[in-house]
Amino acid sequence: MIDINESVVIQIVNFILLIWVLNAVLFKPVRAIMNKRKEKVNGLEKNINDFLLSAKEKQDTFSSGLKAARDKGLKEKEALIQKASAEEEEIIKKINQKAQSDLLKIREKIVQEADDVRNSLRKEIDSFAGLIARKLLGRSV
């Protein structure tokens, strides 16, 4: 049989004292360290989330800026192509006009030279006719 005597009271007091000492010496510091660690981890997670959000915003800003720059570049390219096409057409038109005027000048020059040759040959037609007749007849005419 179990006797309840003063040793039970001493054991209960000893147990309560042991729990109080362990709580003061071991459990409270460990809980405090764990709470600090948890706060630090939470703070780091918050920082990571903030950085991820910031990185996503920067990526979106970069992407939209890049798209805007590409659109602007494409518009400028189209404008330059149109300007170049207009300049090309104008240059071709000038070249065609110059070619037409040069062609007219050359035609006029050919006509003038043909007239000059014709006139010079008309002046010498009698002498040529005499030479041909002499060669055909074998005597002077």
C-alpha positions, 0 to 999 in steps of 0.5 A: 500500500502507498503511504501518503506522508511528507515525502509526497509533499517534498516530491511535489514541491521538488517537481514544481521547483524543477519545472520552475527552474527548467522554465526559467533556465531552459524553456524561456531562453529557447522560446525567446531564441525561437521567437527571434528566429521566427521573426527573422525568418518572417522578416527575410520572407517579407524581404524576399517577397518585396524583392520578388514583387519589385523584380516583377514590377521592374521586369514589367516596366522593362518589357513595356519600355522595350515594347515601346522602344520597338514600336517607336523604332518600327515607326521610325523605320517605316518613316525612313523607308517612306522618305527614302522611297520618295527620294528614290522616286525623285532621283529617278525622275530627275535621272529620267528627265536628264536622260530625255534631255540628253537623248533630245540633244543627241538626236538634234546633234545627229540630225545636225551632223546628218544635215552637215554631211548631206550638204557637204556631199551635195557640194561634192556630188558632181566630182563623185559623179565624174569619178564614177563615170570615169571608172565605169566608162574608163575615160574622162567625161 
